[in-house]
């Protein structure tokens, strides 16, 4: 699945500092949170019940963190379809509330060609007023695109 070590880099292999567009997701309405809770098993009342959210000191139910984190994959695949994610870590910096949306963006932090074709990406999700909601880092590798693989 991954390109063999020592494989030549594609001519358009990204360099450190290259920006990865931006993509909007949401707004994440209550119905979306209910559906996500059903399929993920994360039915914590905090995400679904406005009263539970208020009791926790929030103005409304927060969007599930993993739902927001899943928005980075389409950003990366929209940028380069020849990559796959091998690691993704994130810090959730502030809650995003039901009814709000995010804009996800990225930048290449490190570009490696030897011994394997690997990129380390800095990813961010910004909410209303451009507030930083998620700060993340992903490691991605080049897929083996050989017709013989």
C-alpha positions as CSV (number, residue, x, y, z in Angstrom):
1,X,0.0,0.0,0.0
2,X,2.8,2.4,0.7
3,X,5.5,3.3,-1.8
4,X,8.7,1.3,-1.3
5,X,11.6,2.8,0.5
6,X,13.8,4.6,-1.9
7,X,11.0,5.2,-4.4
8,X,11.6,8.4,-6.4
9,X,9.5,11.3,-5.2
10,X,6.8,12.6,-7.6
11,X,7.8,15.7,-9.4
12,X,5.1,17.6,-7.5
13,X,6.2,16.3,-4.0
14,X,5.3,19.1,-1.5
15,X,7.9,21.2,0.2
16,X,7.8,22.4,3.8
17,X,5.7,25.5,4.1
18,X,3.3,24.6,1.3
19,X,-0.3,25.5,2.2
20,X,-3.2,23.0,2.1
21,X,-6.3,25.0,0.9
22,X,-9.2,25.4,3.2
23,X,-12.5,23.6,3.4
24,X,-15.7,24.4,5.3
25,X,-17.8,21.9,7.3
26,X,-21.1,22.4,9.0
27,X,-22.9,24.1,10.5
28,X,-23.3,21.0,12.7
29,X,-27.0,21.1,13.5
30,X,-28.6,19.1,16.3
31,X,-29.8,16.5,13.9
32,X,-26.2,15.9,12.7
33,X,-25.1,15.4,16.3
34,X,-27.9,12.9,17.0
35,X,-27.0,10.9,13.9
36,X,-23.3,11.0,14.8
37,X,-24.1,9.8,18.4
38,X,-26.1,6.9,17.0
39,X,-23.3,5.6,14.6
40,X,-20.4,6.4,16.9
41,X,-21.9,5.2,20.2
42,X,-21.0,8.5,21.8
43,X,-24.4,9.4,23.2
44,X,-23.1,11.6,26.0
45,X,-26.0,13.9,27.0
46,X,-23.6,16.8,26.9
47,X,-23.6,16.6,23.1
48,X,-27.4,16.1,22.8
49,X,-29.2,17.8,25.6
50,X,-29.1,21.7,25.9
51,X,-29.8,21.4,29.7
52,X,-26.9,19.0,30.3
53,X,-24.6,21.4,28.3
54,X,-25.8,24.4,30.4
55,X,-25.2,22.4,33.6
56,X,-21.6,21.9,32.4
57,X,-21.2,25.7,31.8
58,X,-21.7,25.7,28.1
59,X,-24.1,27.9,26.1
60,X,-25.3,24.8,24.2
61,X,-24.3,21.3,23.2
62,X,-20.8,21.0,21.9
63,X,-20.0,19.2,18.6
64,X,-18.4,15.8,19.1
65,X,-14.6,16.2,18.9
66,X,-14.1,13.1,16.8
67,X,-16.7,14.4,14.3
68,X,-14.7,17.5,13.8
69,X,-11.5,15.6,13.7
70,X,-12.9,13.5,10.8
71,X,-13.1,16.7,8.7
72,X,-9.3,16.6,8.2
73,X,-9.3,13.5,6.0
74,X,-11.4,15.0,3.2
75,X,-9.2,18.2,3.3
76,X,-6.0,16.0,2.8
77,X,-7.6,13.8,0.1
78,X,-8.9,16.9,-1.7
79,X,-5.4,18.3,-1.7
80,X,-3.6,15.0,-2.7
81,X,-5.3,11.7,-3.5
82,X,-2.0,9.9,-3.5
83,X,-1.5,10.0,0.3
84,X,-2.9,8.2,3.3
85,X,-2.9,9.2,6.9
86,X,-0.7,7.0,9.3
87,X,-1.0,9.2,12.4
88,X,-3.3,12.0,13.5
89,X,-3.1,13.7,16.9
90,X,-5.0,16.8,18.0
91,X,-5.6,19.3,20.8
92,X,-9.1,20.5,21.3
93,X,-8.8,24.1,22.3
94,X,-12.3,25.3,22.7
95,X,-15.8,23.8,22.2
96,X,-17.7,24.3,18.9
97,X,-21.4,24.5,19.7
98,X,-24.3,22.9,17.8
99,X,-25.3,25.2,14.9
100,X,-21.7,26.4,14.3
101,X,-19.3,25.3,11.5
102,X,-15.6,25.0,11.1
103,X,-13.0,25.8,8.4
104,X,-10.1,23.3,8.2
105,X,-6.7,24.3,6.8
106,X,-3.3,22.9,6.7
107,X,0.4,23.4,6.0
108,X,3.3,21.1,5.3
109,X,5.6,21.2,8.4
110,X,8.1,18.6,7.1
111,X,8.7,17.0,3.8
112,X,10.9,13.8,3.7
113,X,12.0,11.9,0.7
114,X,14.5,9.5,2.3
115,X,14.2,6.7,3.5
116,X,10.5,7.0,2.7
117,X,8.2,9.6,1.2
118,X,6.6,11.1,4.2
119,X,4.9,14.5,5.1
120,X,4.1,15.9,8.5
121,X,1.2,18.3,8.3
122,X,0.0,21.0,10.7
123,X,-3.8,21.1,10.6
124,X,-6.2,23.6,12.2
125,X,-9.9,24.0,12.5
126,X,-11.3,27.4,13.1
127,X,-14.8,28.2,14.3
128,X,-16.9,31.4,14.3
129,X,-14.9,34.6,14.5
130,X,-11.8,32.6,13.3
131,X,-11.4,31.1,16.8
132,X,-8.9,28.2,16.9
133,X,-10.9,25.1,17.8
134,X,-8.4,22.3,17.0
135,X,-4.7,22.2,16.5
136,X,-3.6,19.0,14.9
137,X,-0.7,17.2,13.3
138,X,-0.9,14.4,10.8
139,X,1.8,12.1,9.3
140,X,1.0,11.0,5.8
141,X,2.7,8.6,3.4
142,X,2.7,8.2,-0.4
143,X,0.5,5.4,-1.6
144,X,2.0,2.8,-3.9
145,X,0.5,3.8,-7.2
146,X,2.3,1.2,-9.3
147,X,-0.1,-0.8,-11.5
148,X,1.7,-4.0,-10.4
149,X,1.0,-3.5,-6.7
